[in-house]
Amino acid sequence: MADSNGGTMKGLLRLVNRLNESRSPYVRGHKDNPVAWQVWAPESLALAKNYNRLLFVSIGYAACHWCHVMEKESFSSPVVAQLLNDYFIPIKIDREERPDVDAIYMNYVQATTGSGGWPLNVFVTPDLEPVFGGTYWPGPNHSMTAVGTAVAGTVNFVDILKKMRDVWTTQEARCRESAQEITRQLRDFAEEGVHSHSHHIGEKGEGEGLEIELLEEAYQHYARRYDKINGGFSIAPKFPTPANLSFLLRLGQWPSAVKDVVGEEEVNNAAAMAIHTLRAMARGGIRDQIGYGFARYSVTRDWSLPHFEKMLYDQGQLLDAYLDAFLISRDPEMIGAVYDIATYLRSPPLAAPNGGFFCAEDADSSPSKIDKEKREGAYYVWTFKEFKEVLGDRDSDICAQFYGVTSDGNIDSANDPHDEFISQNVLRIASTPNALAKKLGISEAAITESLQHGRTKLREYRQSFRPRPALDDKIIVSWNGLAISALARTSAALQATDPSKASGCLKAAISAVNFIKAELWDPETKTLYRVFREGRGATIGLCDDYAFLIHGLIDLYEATFNDTYLEFADTLQKRQNELFTSPDSPGYYTTPSPHPPDLLMRLKSGMDAAEPSSNNISARNLYRLSSMLDDASYFNLAGETVQAFEAEIEQFPHTFPGLLGSVVMGQLGLKGVILTGNSDAILKQLRQQVAPNRTIIAIGGGKGEWLKQRSSLLKEMDTEKDGVMVCEGGVCRQGTEFLVG
């Protein structure tokens, strides 16, 4: 807390570090800094007003490598601490707890610098208006080699602090005026999409202004940017961005009308691009080749060198994408990745003991149990000497060639600013058992056996002798929703071929829902909370928490036909509509009403990025619920949600791949499959298909009692007779032939 040692309110202020009050591992990790960090709270914001100081808002997350670098270089420095403590109100925020705050100031930094990232550092007036910001700035303890680094020539953080101190002292009025103007521009930009067109929506809410041809435009964008050699759609760094991959995979799975518009060759090529990208990632260093899971992104164009943190939201979305890729292609590499990610989600450290999933593993760790200094990727990299010691001569030679391990290391010095990777290797698939068998004159069976044995020994050695990266053990509702959805879909798809694995996936999804319902949902006030760590956090659920959890519940219903999950989804959807919509502005706001006083503005998210946008998932949920519950109000609201972003979608359709799917649903409708009696044979077939415009419900035999009360369409239906009904627009027809179209 702050303590005034006499004088006026603008006089001397002594701050002490308050971060031991936080439950966030990231925030709490700065509690021993000499910087007198404050938490984002009303009393901290009041200090800025009372003492007329700029706020220095620093935002990051526990698994962020560069956040740790800046903590070491700058926030542990007495020089930096004195400047921050004497002239600013320094505040530390976990972006995963408060993505709403992060989004506002990230928009500012991206608008003013052309790029963004974490740590995100912004100087803010007492009225919360941004003055200056950026990401990583080198500090007094900066140790990177200046030549060849991404930050060579970057202004030193101490110089920035001195400049901001002097500018606020001598030019406060000008600072405030500039901050007010940029804030006005940010507000105008935030509202531009939802007010840039007249809002006239027909009774069916189809989103009349948006046409299926937009999917063809989006496809052409990806085709132009496609890396034919390495997969992906950029140079470097390369992010998986699963929303884009899912769009491409599903382009040929919509009704034939979409293929007629986009073109048969084009939709086939779209799937091929996505599968090639997923295959390249599965073979690359971005995948933990001897453990499980995928890193957040690749530093290199060929996916060979990752930024080593592993995020829950990536695992859930990638599991979904690899499952789609397998169901479409039957490629064994795709199902291998499905098993890999599912195992990672269901196992410690990511699987929480009492249900749910923790949010991330750090990029940095100590190379051994006796080393104190943490290094990026230390848990994952290997020297050729280590391969020899762990595997012996024969297996080490085979495994080294398979994983691309060399005595000099396989990491370019240009990608090693801290000299941490000298002679180190990131494991990637550099050969095949067949190629190695021919090269070494050994049977392919012997090569495969050696690789399996080697992978097990390397994993066991790593687990026994290397400290695991730190775990961010927050349970975040939105990210859990993505994992629940993917595991539920995986369970349904594997039920016929691997019932044991299917059961494990289903059990993990159900356990997560039960945990959230028990610990983070208040049924009396109908309030969803966002974060659990050492108890329920104070942050009220944001739009993505509601949307992603509903998404998971719908998929869990289709995997179980237990309509308590659908009932919970319906309850949450109604509450989301109450909290995040406005009668005079279509689409969902990120934050609930009433408008929180600690936020500069309310935003709406439509574009998909590393995570899908909340409006994308919300529109999809509404369309699916409208089909399952025969609820026209949900269909209309889905159309309004899509239309909220009409102007931007028409201009940049490729940035809205998720909402483009909802454009199709609005134009062509959904096919609602109703299974009655014993329909196991047809269900087995349906679960082996990717059909984004189809929903499945099952009633009869003790299933669907709530559904029959909720849907007027089902009340008079004979639910005990074996059969399949296909419903569109409130009209139902008997027979599987109506599934085609």
C-alpha positions in Angstrom: 0.0 0.0 0.0 1.0 3.6 -0.3 2.1 5.8 2.6 2.3 9.6 2.5 5.0 11.0 4.6 3.4 14.4 5.2 2.8 17.2 2.7 0.1 17.6 0.2 -1.6 14.9 -1.8 0.8 15.7 -4.7 3.8 15.6 -2.3 6.0 12.7 -1.3 4.7 9.2 -1.9 6.3 6.0 -0.6 5.1 2.9 -2.3 5.7 -0.7 -1.3 5.4 -3.8 -3.5 1.9 -5.3 -3.1 2.2 -8.3 -5.4 2.1 -10.9 -2.6 -1.6 -10.1 -2.6 -2.1 -11.6 -6.0 -2.8 -15.2 -6.8 -1.4 -15.0 -10.3 1.9 -16.9 -10.6 3.1 -14.3 -13.1 2.2 -11.3 -11.0 3.5 -12.9 -7.8 6.8 -13.7 -9.6 7.5 -10.0 -9.3 6.8 -9.6 -5.6 10.5 -9.5 -4.7 11.4 -6.9 -7.2 12.7 -3.6 -5.9 10.0 -2.0 -8.0 7.1 -1.1 -5.8 4.5 -2.8 -8.0 0.8 -2.2 -7.3 -2.1 -4.4 -8.4 -4.7 -3.3 -10.9 -7.3 -2.1 -8.3 -9.4 1.0 -7.6 -7.0 2.2 -4.8 -4.0 1.9 -7.1 -5.7 3.9 -9.9 -6.7 6.5 -7.3 -3.1 7.0 -6.4 -2.4 8.2 -9.9 -5.1 10.8 -9.6 -4.3 11.9 -6.0 -0.6 12.3 -6.7 -0.9 13.3 -10.4 1.4 10.6 -11.7 1.6 8.6 -14.8 0.7 5.0 -14.4 3.3 2.5 -15.8 1.2 -0.5 -16.7 3.2 -3.7 -17.5 1.3 -6.7 -18.8 2.5 -10.2 -19.4 2.0 -13.8 -18.5 3.9 -16.6 -16.7 5.0 -18.6 -19.8 6.3 -15.5 -21.7 10.0 -15.7 -22.2 10.6 -12.0 -22.9 8.6 -11.2 -19.8 11.1 -13.1 -17.8 14.0 -11.4 -19.6 12.6 -7.9 -18.8 12.0 -8.9 -15.2 15.6 -9.9 -14.9 17.1 -7.0 -16.9 15.0 -4.1 -15.7 12.6 -4.8 -12.9 15.3 -6.3 -10.7 17.5 -3.2 -11.3 17.7 -0.6 -8.5 18.1 2.1 -11.1 14.8 1.2 -12.8 13.1 0.7 -9.5 14.0 4.2 -8.2 12.7 5.9 -11.3 9.4 3.9 -11.3 8.9 4.3 -7.6 9.7 8.0 -7.4 7.9 9.2 -10.5 5.2 6.7 -11.6 2.6 4.4 -10.2 3.9 1.0 -11.5 1.2 -1.7 -12.0 1.7 -5.3 -12.9 -1.1 -7.3 -14.7 -1.5 -10.9 -15.8 -3.0 -10.7 -19.2 -4.7 -14.0 -18.8 -6.6 -12.7 -15.8 -7.4 -9.4 -17.4 -7.4 -9.8 -21.2 -9.9 -6.9 -21.3 -7.3 -4.4 -20.0 -4.6 -6.0 -22.2 -6.7 -5.7 -25.4 -7.3 -1.9 -25.0 -3.6 -1.1 -24.5 -2.5 -3.7 -27.1 -4.7 -1.9 -29.7 -3.0 1.3 -28.8 0.6 -0.1 -29.1 -0.3 -1.8 -32.4 -1.8 1.3 -33.8 1.1 3.5 -32.8 4.1 1.2 -33.4 2.8 -1.3 -36.0 3.4 -4.3 -33.9 2.6 -5.8 -30.5 3.5 -8.6 -28.1 4.4 -9.2 -24.5 5.6 -7.9 -22.2 3.3 -5.0 -23.0 4.4 -1.8 -21.4 2.3 1.4 -21.5 2.5 4.8 -19.8 -1.1 5.9 -19.0 -2.5 9.1 -17.6 -4.5 9.2 -14.3 -7.6 9.1 -16.6 -6.3 5.7 -18.0 -5.5 7.2 -21.4 -2.3 6.0 -23.1 0.6 8.3 -23.7 3.4 6.0 -24.9 3.9 2.3 -25.1 5.8 -0.6 -26.5 6.9 -4.2 -25.8 10.3 -5.3 -24.7 12.9 -2.6 -23.9 16.5 -3.5 -22.9 17.3 -2.7 -19.3 20.5 -1.9 -17.3 21.3 -5.6 -17.0 20.9 -6.1 -20.7 23.3 -8.9 -21.7 22.4 -9.8 -25.3 25.0 -9.5 -28.0 24.1 -6.4 -30.0 24.9 -7.9 -33.4 22.3 -10.0 -35.1 19.6 -9.6 -32.4 16.0 -8.6 -32.9 16.4 -5.8 -30.4 19.7 -4.3 -31.6 19.3 -0.5 -31.5 16.2 -0.5 -29.3 16.0 2.5 -27.0 17.1 1.6 -23.4 14.3 1.4 -20.8 16.1 3.8 -18.4 16.2 6.4 -21.1 12.5 5.9 -21.8 11.7 6.3 -18.1 13.7 9.5 -17.8 12.1 10.9 -21.0 8.5 10.1 -19.8 9.3 11.6 -16.4 10.5 14.8 -17.9 7.7 15.1 -20.5 5.0 14.7 -17.8 6.8 17.2 -15.6 7.2 19.9 -18.2 4.5 19.2 -20.8 1.7 17.6 -18.8 -1.1 19.5 -20.7 0.3 18.4 -24.0 0.6 14.8 -22.9 -3.1 14.8 -21.7 -4.2 16.4 -25.0 -2.4 13.9 -27.1 -3.7 11.0 -24.9 -7.2 12.3 -25.2 -6.9 12.5 -29.0 -5.5 9.0 -29.4 -8.2 7.6 -27.1 -10.9 9.3 -29.2 -9.4 7.7 -32.3 -9.2 4.3 -30.6 -12.9 4.6 -29.5 -13.9 5.6 -33.1 -12.0 2.6 -34.5 -13.5 0.2 -32.0 -17.0 1.4 -32.9 -16.4 1.7 -36.6 -17.2 -1.9 -37.4 -20.5 -2.1 -35.6 -21.8 1.3 -36.7 -20.3 1.5 -40.3 -23.4 0.1 -41.9 -27.1 0.6 -41.5 -28.5 -2.1 -39.2 -31.5 -3.7 -41.0 -31.9 -7.4 -40.2 -34.7 -9.5 -41.7 -36.9 -11.7 -39.7 -34.7 -14.8 -40.2 -31.5 -12.9 -39.4 -29.6 -14.4 -42.4 -27.0 -11.6 -42.6 -28.3 -10.6 -46.1 -25.4 -8.3 -46.8 -22.8 -11.1 -46.6 -22.5 -13.6 -49.4 -20.8 -17.0 -49.7 -18.5 -15.6 -52.3 -16.5 -14.1 -49.4 -15.2 -17.6 -48.6 -13.7 -17.7 -52.1 -12.0 -14.4 -51.4 -10.6 -15.6 -48.1 -9.4 -18.9 -49.8 -7.5 -16.9 -52.5 -5.8 -14.8 -49.8 -4.4 -18.0 -48.1 -3.5 -19.5 -51.5 -1.4 -16.5 -52.4 0.4 -16.5 -49.0 0.9 -20.2 -48.8 4.4 -21.5 -48.1 4.5 -24.5 -50.5 7.7 -25.8 -49.0 7.2 -25.4 -45.2 3.5 -25.0 -44.9 1.9 -22.1 -43.2 1.0 -18.6 -44.5 3.8 -16.3 -43.4 7.6 -16.2 -43.3 8.8 -16.0 -39.7 7.8 -16.1 -36.9 5.1 -18.6 -37.7 2.1 -19.2 -35.6 -0.2 -22.2 -35.9 -3.4 -20.0 -35.9 -5.7 -23.0 -35.9 -8.8 -20.9 -36.8 -7.3 -20.4 -40.3 -6.5 -24.1 -40.6 -10.0 -25.1 -39.6 -11.5 -22.8 -42.1 -9.4 -24.4 -44.9 -10.1 -27.9 -43.8 -13.8 -27.4 -43.5 -14.2 -25.4 -46.8 -15.0 -28.6 -48.7 -17.2 -30.0 -45.9 -20.0 -27.4 -46.2 -23.1 -28.1 -48.4 -22.4 -28.4 -52.1 -23.5 -24.8 -52.7 -20.2 -23.6 -51.1 -18.2 -25.9 -53.4 -20.1 -24.5 -56.4 -19.1 -21.0 -55.5 -15.5 -21.6 -54.3 -14.7 -24.4 -56.8 -14.0 -28.1 -56.3 -10.3 -27.8 -57.1 -10.0 -24.9 -54.7 -11.7 -26.6 -51.7 -9.5 -29.7 -52.3 -6.4 -27.5 -52.4 -7.6 -25.7 -49.2 -7.6 -29.0 -47.3 -4.3 -30.0 -48.9 -2.6 -26.7 -47.7 -4.0 -27.2 -44.2 -2.9 -30.8 -44.0 0.6 -30.0 -45.3 0.9 -27.3 -42.7 -0.2 -29.6 -39.9 2.1 -32.3 -41.1 5.1 -29.9 -41.2 4.2 -28.7 -37.7 3.9 -32.3 -36.5 7.4 -33.1 -37.8 8.9 -29.8 -36.6 10.6 -28.5 -33.5 7.4 -26.8 -32.5 6.1 -30.2 -31.4 7.6 -31.8 -28.4 8.9 -34.9 -30.2 9.7 -37.0 -27.2 7.0 -35.7 -24.9 3.6 -34.3 -25.8 2.0 -31.1 -27.0 3.0 -28.1 -29.2 4.8 -24.9 -28.4 3.1 -21.5 -29.0 4.9 -20.6 -32.2 8.1 -21.1 -34.3 10.8 -18.6 -34.6 11.8 -20.0 -37.9 10.0 -20.4 -41.2 10.4 -24.2 -41.2 8.9 -24.8 -37.8 12.2 -26.1 -36.5 12.9 -23.7 -33.6 10.0 -22.9 -31.3 9.3 -20.4 -28.6 9.1 -23.1 -26.1 6.1 -22.1 -24.0 3.1 -24.4 -24.3 -0.4 -22.9 -24.0 -3.6 -24.6 -23.2 -5.5 -22.7 -25.9 -3.2 -24.0 -28.6 -3.5 -27.6 -27.5 -7.4 -27.5 -27.6 -7.6 -25.8 -31.0 -4.8 -27.9 -32.5 -6.5 -31.1 -31.3 -9.6 -30.0 -33.0 -7.7 -29.2 -36.3 -5.8 -32.5 -36.3 -9.0 -34.4 -35.7 -10.7 -32.7 -38.6 -7.6 -33.4 -40.8 -7.7 -37.1 -39.9 -11.4 -37.5 -40.5 -11.0 -35.8 -43.9 -7.7 -37.5 -45.0 -7.3 -40.7 -42.9 -3.6 -39.7 -42.7 -1.9 -41.7 -39.9 0.3 -38.7 -39.0 -2.8 -36.7 -38.2 -4.2 -39.3 -35.8 -0.7 -39.6 -34.3 -0.9 -35.9 -33.4 -4.5 -36.3 -32.1 -3.3 -39.0 -29.7 -0.3 -36.9 -28.7 -2.2 -33.8 -27.8 -5.0 -35.7 -26.1 -2.4 -37.4 -23.9 -0.8 -34.1 -23.0 -4.2 -32.6 -22.0 -5.1 -35.7 -19.9 -1.8 -36.0 -18.1 0.1 -34.0 -15.4 1.2 -31.3 -15.4 -1.6 -29.8 -17.5 -4.4 -31.9 -16.1 -5.5 -30.5 -12.7 -6.0 -33.2 -10.1 -9.6 -32.2 -9.3 -10.7 -31.5 -12.8 -10.0 -28.9 -15.4 -6.8 -27.9 -17.1 -4.0 -25.6 -16.1 -3.1 -22.9 -18.6 0.5 -23.1 -19.6 4.1 -24.4 -19.2 6.9 -21.9 -19.2 9.6 -21.6 -21.9 12.4 -21.3 -19.4 13.9 -23.8 -17.0 17.2 -24.9 -15.4 19.3 -27.2 -17.5 19.8 -29.5 -14.5 18.8 -29.9 -10.9 22.1 -28.3 -9.7 21.8 -25.3 -12.1 20.2 -22.2 -10.7 20.1 -20.1 -13.9 17.1 -20.7 -16.1 17.5 -20.8 -19.8 15.0 -20.8 -22.7 14.2 -24.3 -23.9 16.6 -26.0 -21.5 14.1 -28.8 -20.9 13.8 -29.6 -24.6 17.2 -29.2 -26.2 20.0 -31.8 -26.5 23.6 -32.0 -27.3 25.0 -34.8 -29.4 27.1 -35.8 -26.4 24.0 -36.2 -24.3 22.5 -38.4 -27.0 25.5 -40.7 -26.8 25.5 -40.9 -23.0 21.7 -41.6 -22.8 21.2 -43.9 -25.8 24.6 -45.6 -26.4 26.4 -45.6 -29.8 23.9 -47.6 -31.9 20.6 -46.0 -30.9 22.2 -42.6 -30.6 23.3 -42.7 -34.2 19.9 -43.7 -35.5 18.0 -41.3 -33.3 20.4 -38.4 -34.1 19.8 -38.8 -37.8 16.1 -39.2 -37.3 15.8 -36.1 -35.1 18.3 -33.9 -37.0 20.8 -33.9 -34.1 24.4 -32.8 -34.9 27.6 -32.4 -32.9 27.6 -28.6 -33.7 23.9 -28.2 -32.9 21.1 -27.4 -35.3 20.2 -23.9 -34.1 21.4 -20.9 -36.1 23.4 -18.4 -34.1 21.2 -15.6 -35.5 18.3 -17.1 -33.5 20.4 -17.3 -30.3 20.6 -13.8 -28.8 21.6 -15.0 -25.3 24.1 -17.7 -26.5 22.0 -20.3 -24.8 21.8 -22.7 -27.7 25.5 -23.3 -28.5 25.9 -26.9 -29.6 22.3 -27.6 -28.7 19.7 -29.3 -30.9 15.9 -29.0 -31.0 14.4 -32.4 -32.0 12.5 -32.5 -35.2 11.7 -35.3 -37.7 14.5 -35.0 -40.2 14.2 -38.5 -41.8 12.0 -41.6 -42.0 12.5 -45.1 -40.8 12.4 -46.3 -44.4 15.1 -43.8 -45.5 17.3 -44.7 -42.5 17.0 -48.4 -43.1 18.2 -48.0 -46.7 21.0 -45.6 -45.6 22.3 -47.7 -42.7 21.6 -51.2 -44.2 19.3 -52.1 -41.3 15.8 -53.4 -41.5 13.0 -50.9 -41.1 11.6 -52.9 -38.2 14.9 -52.6 -36.4 15.0 -48.8 -37.1 11.5 -48.4 -35.7 12.3 -50.4 -32.6 15.4 -48.3 -32.0 13.4 -45.1 -32.4 10.7 -46.2 -30.0 13.3 -47.4 -27.5 15.2 -44.1 -27.9 12.2 -41.9 -27.5 11.3 -43.7 -24.2 14.8 -43.4 -22.8 15.1 -39.7 -23.7 11.8 -38.9 -22.1 12.6 -40.9 -19.0 16.1 -39.2 -18.7 14.5 -35.7 -19.2 11.9 -36.4 -16.5 14.5 -37.8 -14.1 17.3 -35.3 -14.4 15.9 -32.0 -15.7 13.6 -29.7 -13.8 10.4 -29.3 -15.6 9.5 -25.7 -16.7 7.3 -23.8 -14.3 3.6 -24.4 -14.5 1.1 -21.6 -14.6 -1.6 -23.4 -12.6 -4.5 -21.1 -13.2 -7.6 -22.7 -14.5 -9.1 -20.3 -17.0 -12.7 -21.0 -18.1 -12.4 -19.9 -21.7 -9.4 -22.0 -22.5 -10.9 -25.0 -20.6 -13.9 -24.6 -22.9 -11.7 -25.1 -25.9 -10.1 -28.2 -24.4 -13.5 -29.6 -23.4 -14.8 -29.2 -26.9 -11.8 -30.8 -28.6 -11.7 -33.7 -26.1 -15.4 -34.3 -26.5 -15.2 -34.4 -30.3 -12.2 -36.7 -30.1 -14.0 -39.0 -27.8 -17.0 -39.3 -30.2 -14.7 -39.9 -33.2 -12.6 -42.6 -31.4 -15.5 -44.4 -29.8 -15.8 -47.1 -32.5 -12.1 -47.7 -33.0 -10.4 -47.0 -29.6 -13.1 -47.1 -26.9 -10.4 -46.9 -24.1 -8.9 -43.7 -25.5 -12.3 -42.3 -26.2 -13.4 -43.0 -22.6 -10.3 -41.2 -21.2 -10.9 -38.1 -23.4 -14.6 -38.0 -22.3 -13.8 -38.5 -18.7 -11.4 -35.5 -18.8 -13.9 -33.3 -20.5 -16.7 -34.2 -18.1 -14.4 -33.7 -15.1 -13.5 -30.2 -16.3 -17.2 -29.2 -16.7 -18.0 -30.5 -13.3 -15.1 -28.5 -11.8 -16.2 -25.3 -13.5 -19.8 -25.8 -12.5 -18.8 -26.4 -8.9 -16.1 -23.8 -8.4 -16.7 -21.0 -10.9 -20.4 -20.9 -11.5 -22.8 -19.2 -9.1 -26.3 -20.5 -9.9 -27.9 -18.1 -7.5 -26.6 -14.9 -9.2 -26.1 -16.7 -12.5 -22.5 -15.4 -12.5 -19.5 -17.2 -14.2 -16.1 -16.4 -12.8 -13.0 -16.5 -15.1 -10.1 -17.9 -13.0 -9.5 -20.4 -10.3 -6.2 -20.6 -8.5 -6.0 -21.1 -4.7 -9.8 -20.6 -4.8 -12.1 -18.6 -7.1 -10.6 -15.4 -8.5 -12.4 -12.1 -8.4 -12.5 -11.5 -12.2 -16.1 -11.9 -13.5 -16.3 -14.1 -16.6 -15.8 -12.3 -19.9 -17.5 -12.9 -23.1 -15.0 -15.5 -24.2 -15.5 -17.5 -21.0 -19.2 -17.8 -21.6 -18.8 -18.4 -25.4 -16.0 -21.0 -25.2 -17.6 -22.9 -22.4 -20.9 -23.1 -24.2 -19.0 -24.3 -27.3 -17.5 -27.1 -25.2 -20.9 -28.0 -23.6 -22.5 -28.4 -27.0 -19.8 -30.7 -28.2 -20.0 -32.6 -24.9 -23.7 -33.1 -25.3 -23.2 -34.5 -28.8 -20.6 -36.9 -27.4 -22.9 -38.1 -24.6 -26.5 -37.1 -25.3 -26.8 -36.1 -21.7 -29.0 -33.1 -22.0 -27.9 -31.6 -18.7 -24.9 -30.2 -20.7 -27.2 -28.7 -23.2 -29.4 -27.3 -20.5 -26.3 -25.6 -18.9 -25.3 -24.3 -22.3 -28.8 -22.8 -22.8 -28.6 -21.2 -19.3 -25.2 -19.7 -20.0 -26.3 -18.5 -23.5 -29.2 -16.6 -22.0 -27.0 -15.0 -19.4 -24.4 -14.1 -22.0 -27.0 -12.4 -24.0 -28.1 -10.3 -21.0 -24.6 -9.3 -20.0 -22.7 -8.7 -23.3 -25.2 -7.3 -25.8 -26.7 -3.9 -26.2 -30.1 -3.1 -27.8 -28.6 -0.4 -30.1 -25.4 -2.2 -31.1 -25.3 -5.7 -32.6 -22.6 -8.2 -31.6 -21.1 -9.1 -28.2 -18.9 -6.8 -26.1 -15.9 -8.4 -24.5 -16.8 -7.1 -21.1 -20.1 -7.3 -19.2 -22.5 -4.5 -18.5 -22.5 -2.2 -16.6 -19.3 -0.9 -18.0 -16.4 -1.5 -15.5 -14.9 1.8 -14.2 -11.4 0.5 -14.6 -11.7 0.2 -18.4 -11.2 3.0 -20.8 -13.7 1.5 -23.3 -15.7 -1.6 -24.2 -14.5 -3.5 -27.2 -16.0 -6.1 -29.5 -13.8 -9.0 -30.9 -14.6 -10.4 -34.3 -11.2 -11.2 -35.8 -9.6 -14.6 -35.1 -6.0 -14.6 -33.9 -4.1 -17.1 -31.7 -7.5 -17.6 -30.0 -10.8 -17.6 -31.9 -12.8 -14.4 -31.4 -15.7 -14.5 -28.9 -18.2 -13.3 -31.5 -17.1 -16.1 -33.9 -17.7 -18.8 -31.3 -20.9 -17.0 -30.1 -22.5 -16.9 -33.5 -21.6 -20.6 -34.1 -23.1 -21.5 -30.7 -26.3 -19.6 -31.4 -26.8 -21.3 -34.8 -26.2 -24.7 -33.3 -28.5 -24.1 -30.3 -31.1 -22.7 -32.7 -31.0 -26.0 -34.6 -30.9 -28.3 -31.5 -33.6 -26.4 -29.5 -35.7 -25.2 -32.5 -35.3 -21.6 -31.2 -35.7 -19.0 -33.9 -34.6 -16.2 -31.5 -31.1 -17.8 -31.3 -31.0 -18.0 -35.1 -31.9 -14.3 -35.5 -29.3 -13.3 -32.9 -26.6 -15.3 -34.6 -27.4 -13.4 -37.8 -27.2 -10.1 -36.0 -23.9 -11.0 -34.5 -22.4 -11.8 -37.9 -23.8 -8.6 -39.4 -22.1 -6.5 -36.6 -18.9 -7.0 -38.5 -20.3 -6.8 -42.0 -18.1 -3.9 -43.2 -14.8 -5.4 -42.0 -15.7 -8.9 -43.2 -16.4 -7.6 -46.7 -13.1 -5.7 -46.7 -10.9 -8.3 -45.1 -12.7 -11.7 -45.1 -9.6 -13.7 -44.4 -9.3 -12.1 -40.9 -12.7 -13.5 -40.0 -12.5 -17.2 -40.9 -14.7 -18.3 -38.0 -17.5 -15.8 -38.8 -17.3 -16.8 -42.5 -18.6 -20.2 -41.3 -21.5 -18.5 -39.7 -22.2 -16.6 -43.0 -22.7 -20.1 -44.5 -25.0 -21.2 -41.7 -27.1 -18.0 -42.0 -27.4 -18.4 -45.8 -27.9 -22.2 -46.1 -29.2 -23.1 -42.6 -28.3 -26.1 -40.6 -29.4 -29.8 -40.8 -30.6 -31.0 -37.4 -30.3 -34.7 -37.0 -32.7 -36.3 -34.5 -31.9 -39.9 -33.5 -34.7 -41.9 -31.8 -34.6 -45.3 -30.4 -31.6 -47.4 -31.3 -29.6 -45.6 -34.0 -26.1 -46.7 -33.1 -25.2 -47.7 -36.7 -26.0 -44.3 -38.2 -24.4 -42.5 -35.3 -21.2 -44.3 -35.9 -21.2 -43.1 -39.5 -22.0 -39.5 -38.5 -19.2 -39.3 -36.0 -16.6 -40.2 -38.7 -17.6 -37.1 -40.7 -16.8 -33.4 -40.5 -20.1 -31.6 -41.1 -19.9 -28.0 -39.7 -23.6 -27.3 -40.6 -25.0 -30.3 -38.8 -26.2 -30.9 -35.3 -27.2 -34.2 -33.6 -29.6 -34.8 -30.8 -30.8 -38.1 -29.4 -34.1 -38.6 -27.6 -35.9 -41.6 -26.3 -34.8 -44.5 -24.1 -34.4 -42.2 -21.1 -32.6 -39.5 -23.0 -33.8 -36.0 -23.8 -36.5 -35.3 -21.3 -35.4 -31.7 -20.8 -35.0 -31.3 -24.6 -38.6 -32.4 -25.1 -39.8 -29.7 -22.8 -37.4 -27.0 -24.3 -38.2 -27.7 -28.0 -41.8 -27.5 -29.2 -40.7 -29.6 -32.3 -39.9 -32.6 -30.1 -42.9 -32.6 -27.7 -45.2 -34.7 -29.9 -42.5 -36.8 -31.5 -42.5 -40.6 -31.1 -39.2 -41.0 -29.5 -39.1 -44.7 -28.8 -39.3 -45.8 -32.5 -35.9 -46.4 -34.1 -35.3 -43.8 -36.7 -33.5 -40.8 -38.1 -35.1 -37.4 -38.7 -33.4 -34.5 -40.5 -34.8 -31.1 -39.7 -34.3 -27.8 -41.4 -36.2 -24.6 -40.7 -38.7 -26.4 -38.5 -39.5 -29.0 -41.1 -38.5 -32.6 -40.4 -38.2 -35.5 -42.8 -37.6 -39.2 -42.1 -34.5 -40.9 -43.5 -30.7 -40.5 -43.9 -31.0 -39.5 -47.6 -31.8 -36.0 -46.4 -28.4 -35.6 -44.9 -26.9 -35.0 -48.3 -26.8 -31.6 -49.8 
